[in-house]
């Protein structure tokens, strides 16, 4: 028996987007969406109002040299590691996002993958993070390749 299958995979836009989806006087909830061209994940997590600014400060000036690695967390559910992949300036971010909500099967979801990024795009992302306020709908986007 021969099976002829025509599977079309939708090409996802690579990058990371952080959007404020809830805010009160104490904290805000952000939705983090991340994808490369093959994998994607999305998670919501609670952070302090100054979390995006702290993230931007920690990432500012990346990459400083070939050995520069910046590891940071955003809330309890998202970890990022920015690093260089060669001495020409090509960079990547390792993404590890996990849900803290159990699904019907008793397991939580987790996505771990890498996204290629351009240092100029990182600089733009840093600027957007620095301006992110606790207002619902505010966002910062890092375009991947």
Secondary structure as the mmCIF struct_conf table of DSSP 4:
data_model
#
loop_
_struct_conf.conf_type_id
_struct_conf.id
_struct_conf.beg_label_comp_id
_struct_conf.beg_label_asym_id
_struct_conf.beg_label_seq_id
_struct_conf.end_label_comp_id
_struct_conf.end_label_asym_id
_struct_conf.end_label_seq_id
HELX_LH_PP_P HELX_LH_PP_P1 UNK A 9 UNK A 14
STRN STRN1 UNK A 15 UNK A 23
BEND BEND1 UNK A 25 UNK A 26
STRN STRN2 UNK A 28 UNK A 35
BEND BEND2 UNK A 37 UNK A 38
STRN STRN3 UNK A 40 UNK A 47
TURN_TY1_P TURN_TY1_P1 UNK A 49 UNK A 50
HELX_RH_AL_P HELX_RH_AL_P1 UNK A 51 UNK A 59
TURN_TY1_P TURN_TY1_P2 UNK A 60 UNK A 61
BEND BEND3 UNK A 64 UNK A 65
TURN_TY1_P TURN_TY1_P3 UNK A 66 UNK A 67
STRN STRN4 UNK A 69 UNK A 74
TURN_TY1_P TURN_TY1_P4 UNK A 75 UNK A 77
STRN STRN5 UNK A 78 UNK A 84
BEND BEND4 UNK A 85 UNK A 86
TURN_TY1_P TURN_TY1_P5 UNK A 87 UNK A 88
BEND BEND5 UNK A 89 UNK A 89
STRN STRN6 UNK A 91 UNK A 98
BEND BEND6 UNK A 100 UNK A 101
TURN_TY1_P TURN_TY1_P6 UNK A 104 UNK A 105
BEND BEND7 UNK A 106 UNK A 106
STRN STRN7 UNK A 110 UNK A 117
HELX_RH_AL_P HELX_RH_AL_P2 UNK A 119 UNK A 131
BEND BEND8 UNK A 134 UNK A 135
TURN_TY1_P TURN_TY1_P7 UNK A 136 UNK A 137
STRN STRN8 UNK A 139 UNK A 143
STRN STRN9 UNK A 144 UNK A 144
#
